Amino acid sequence: MTTYEYSCAHCGRFVKRLPMGSAPSALDCPACGSRAGRVYSSPGLIRAPARLTTLREHEERSREEPEVIRRGSAAAPTARPAHPALARLPRSR
């Protein structure tokens, strides 16, 4: 059995488990009964955590519109204060 994802215009997305290769292009929504079209998604990522989904969407966007950082155009990063325990470590001279 394979998991297929469908999207209803009224209720949103839902999944249906069917034998491989037997999924129709549209199904009736189990909640409202209207037609829901099949959504093609990456295998195994239907139930991915929200953070993973956000990262994948960012990766997809960066292929077409990469973030460009020019020297001097961005603010300099703020220096993090050193941990007090690091001051007691021996230093090589």
Backbone as CSV, one residue per row, in Angstrom:
resi,resn,N_x,N_y,N_z,CA_x,CA_y,CA_z,C_x,C_y,C_z
1,MET,0.843,-1.173,0.000,0.000,0.000,0.000,0.892,1.241,0.000
2,THR,0.490,2.200,-0.795,1.229,3.444,-0.922,0.349,4.593,-0.453
3,THR,0.965,5.612,0.122,0.232,6.777,0.596,0.204,7.829,-0.505
4,TYR,-0.992,8.267,-0.866,-1.180,9.310,-1.869,-1.813,10.517,-1.186
5,GLU,-1.466,11.698,-1.638,-1.961,12.929,-1.040,-2.906,13.636,-2.012
6,TYR,-4.015,14.124,-1.484,-5.017,14.844,-2.269,-5.304,16.172,-1.589
7,SER,-5.766,17.151,-2.377,-6.057,18.474,-1.841,-7.476,18.885,-2.200
8,CYS,-8.274,19.145,-1.171,-9.658,19.616,-1.333,-9.654,21.141,-1.243
9,ALA,-10.379,21.802,-2.117,-10.427,23.265,-2.115,-11.067,23.813,-0.842
10,HIS,-11.924,23.035,-0.213,-12.646,23.512,0.974,-11.989,23.058,2.279
11,CYS,-11.507,21.833,2.331,-11.025,21.231,3.586,-9.506,21.152,3.698
12,GLY,-8.790,21.297,2.608,-7.332,21.186,2.648,-6.861,19.810,2.215
13,ARG,-5.655,19.451,2.639,-5.047,18.196,2.194,-5.441,17.019,3.065
14,PHE,-5.483,15.845,2.448,-5.698,14.594,3.157,-4.960,13.497,2.421
15,VAL,-4.704,12.391,3.109,-3.968,11.279,2.511,-4.872,10.065,2.375
16,LYS,-4.561,9.236,1.396,-5.319,8.011,1.123,-4.317,6.915,0.809
17,ARG,-4.470,5.758,1.442,-3.591,4.615,1.175,-4.266,3.715,0.156
18,LEU,-3.556,3.483,-0.960,-4.068,2.676,-2.069,-2.950,1.784,-2.589
19,PRO,-3.285,0.721,-3.306,-2.246,-0.093,-3.934,-1.433,0.755,-4.928
20,MET,-0.155,0.470,-5.013,0.738,1.246,-5.876,0.243,1.253,-7.319
21,GLY,0.190,2.426,-7.900,-0.209,2.599,-9.294,-1.704,2.651,-9.521
22,SER,-2.501,2.587,-8.463,-3.951,2.585,-8.662,-4.614,3.891,-8.238
23,ALA,-3.838,4.913,-7.913,-4.405,6.172,-7.434,-5.008,6.972,-8.585
24,PRO,-6.285,7.373,-8.482,-6.893,8.213,-9.516,-6.411,9.655,-9.375
25,SER,-6.615,10.458,-10.406,-6.170,11.852,-10.373,-7.048,12.710,-9.473
26,ALA,-8.245,12.245,-9.134,-9.133,12.983,-8.230,-9.968,11.993,-7.428
27,LEU,-10.266,12.375,-6.190,-11.100,11.573,-5.289,-12.126,12.490,-4.629
28,ASP,-13.165,11.890,-4.061,-14.109,12.663,-3.263,-13.500,12.895,-1.886
29,CYS,-13.630,14.127,-1.382,-13.118,14.476,-0.063,-13.918,13.707,0.992
30,PRO,-13.244,13.071,1.959,-13.977,12.324,2.984,-14.778,13.234,3.928
31,ALA,-14.406,14.512,4.030,-15.098,15.427,4.947,-16.323,16.079,4.318
32,CYS,-16.161,16.623,3.089,-17.266,17.389,2.494,-17.836,16.753,1.224
33,GLY,-17.136,15.798,0.631,-17.643,15.120,-0.551,-17.315,15.773,-1.876
34,SER,-16.688,16.961,-1.875,-16.331,17.604,-3.146,-15.097,16.931,-3.741
35,ARG,-14.823,17.179,-5.020,-13.689,16.551,-5.704,-12.377,17.169,-5.222
36,ALA,-11.420,16.307,-4.967,-10.092,16.731,-4.518,-9.068,16.184,-5.502
37,GLY,-8.190,17.055,-5.999,-7.160,16.650,-6.948,-5.941,16.070,-6.259
38,ARG,-5.257,15.211,-6.968,-4.058,14.583,-6.426,-2.918,15.581,-6.389
39,VAL,-2.142,15.537,-5.307,-0.982,16.403,-5.119,0.250,15.520,-5.189
40,TYR,1.201,15.892,-6.021,2.432,15.122,-6.141,3.449,15.712,-5.176
41,SER,3.885,14.911,-4.231,4.832,15.364,-3.222,5.991,14.380,-3.140
42,SER,7.029,14.773,-2.438,8.197,13.911,-2.268,7.825,12.694,-1.440
43,PRO,8.296,11.530,-1.803,7.954,10.336,-1.032,8.509,10.403,0.380
44,GLY,7.706,9.995,1.323,8.128,9.955,2.707,8.108,11.282,3.431
45,LEU,7.779,12.365,2.757,7.797,13.674,3.400,6.401,14.241,3.612
46,ILE,5.391,13.429,3.436,4.023,13.915,3.620,3.805,14.346,5.060
47,ARG,4.325,13.568,5.993,4.144,13.881,7.406,5.424,14.431,8.018
48,ALA,6.174,15.200,7.279,7.423,15.755,7.769,7.147,16.868,8.784
49,PRO,8.058,17.067,9.731,7.890,18.156,10.681,7.852,19.510,9.964
50,ALA,7.170,20.465,10.562,7.011,21.783,9.942,8.365,22.436,9.665
51,ARG,9.323,22.272,10.564,10.643,22.887,10.381,11.337,22.312,9.147
52,LEU,11.234,21.003,8.946,11.842,20.372,7.776,11.176,20.868,6.497
53,THR,9.865,20.999,6.521,9.142,21.501,5.358,9.579,22.926,5.026
54,THR,9.725,23.760,6.053,10.166,25.141,5.847,11.564,25.178,5.242
55,LEU,12.464,24.349,5.740,13.824,24.312,5.208,13.850,23.850,3.756
56,ARG,13.018,22.853,3.423,12.972,22.378,2.042,12.433,23.460,1.107
57,GLU,11.420,24.205,1.551,10.877,25.287,0.739,11.921,26.378,0.528
58,HIS,12.700,26.686,1.565,13.764,27.687,1.444,14.820,27.213,0.450
59,GLU,15.165,25.923,0.515,16.141,25.362,-0.421,15.640,25.463,-1.860
60,GLU,14.368,25.151,-2.073,13.794,25.234,-3.414,13.830,26.679,-3.935
61,ARG,13.475,27.643,-3.090,13.496,29.055,-3.500,14.909,29.520,-3.818
62,SER,15.902,29.037,-3.043,17.271,29.512,-3.227,17.879,29.031,-4.542
63,ARG,17.298,28.015,-5.159,17.812,27.564,-6.461,17.574,28.608,-7.535
64,GLU,16.426,29.246,-7.492,16.078,30.256,-8.497,16.450,31.670,-8.065
65,GLU,16.367,31.937,-6.766,16.644,33.280,-6.241,17.615,33.176,-5.071
66,PRO,18.903,32.931,-5.340,19.844,32.776,-4.233,20.032,34.083,-3.476
67,GLU,20.259,33.959,-2.169,20.538,35.131,-1.365,21.982,35.547,-1.629
68,VAL,22.172,36.788,-2.040,23.502,37.285,-2.372,23.937,38.245,-1.276
69,ILE,25.100,37.995,-0.719,25.641,38.874,0.312,26.873,39.544,-0.266
70,ARG,26.842,40.854,-0.280,27.975,41.617,-0.816,28.810,42.145,0.340
71,ARG,30.101,42.209,0.127,31.005,42.689,1.163,30.650,44.127,1.526
72,GLY,30.474,44.364,2.810,30.213,45.712,3.289,28.747,46.117,3.258
73,SER,27.898,45.364,2.573,26.502,45.767,2.495,25.703,45.313,3.702
74,ALA,26.157,44.260,4.350,25.441,43.755,5.524,26.117,44.269,6.781
75,ALA,25.375,44.365,7.843,25.936,44.800,9.116,26.911,43.742,9.617
76,ALA,27.964,44.193,10.275,28.953,43.265,10.809,28.311,42.447,11.923
77,PRO,28.625,41.171,11.994,28.043,40.356,13.059,28.540,40.826,14.419
78,THR,27.690,40.758,15.396,28.075,41.187,16.734,28.926,40.091,17.360
79,ALA,29.954,40.506,18.075,30.848,39.552,18.720,30.149,38.960,19.938
80,ARG,30.232,37.647,20.069,29.640,36.989,21.225,30.604,37.093,22.391
81,PRO,30.097,37.406,23.565,31.004,37.464,24.713,31.533,36.058,25.026
82,ALA,32.806,36.014,25.374,33.425,34.735,25.682,32.886,34.213,27.005
83,HIS,32.811,32.925,27.124,32.360,32.302,28.360,33.441,32.521,29.422
84,PRO,33.067,32.875,30.667,34.078,33.153,31.702,35.035,31.984,31.938
85,ALA,34.586,30.758,31.761,35.464,29.611,31.993,36.584,29.551,30.967
86,LEU,36.385,30.120,29.791,37.415,30.086,28.757,38.625,30.949,29.133
87,ALA,38.437,31.955,29.974,39.538,32.822,30.380,40.535,32.077,31.253
88,ARG,40.130,31.026,31.925,41.021,30.284,32.823,41.822,29.206,32.093
89,LEU,41.558,28.956,30.835,42.284,27.927,30.093,43.714,28.399,29.788
90,PRO,44.671,27.471,29.784,46.057,27.864,29.447,46.148,28.245,27.981
91,ARG,46.949,29.212,27.707,47.151,29.712,26.346,48.567,29.410,25.880
92,SER,48.723,29.075,24.619,50.076,28.880,24.082,50.595,30.235,23.637
93,ARG,51.901,30.417,23.768,52.481,31.727,23.418,53.344,31.625,22.225
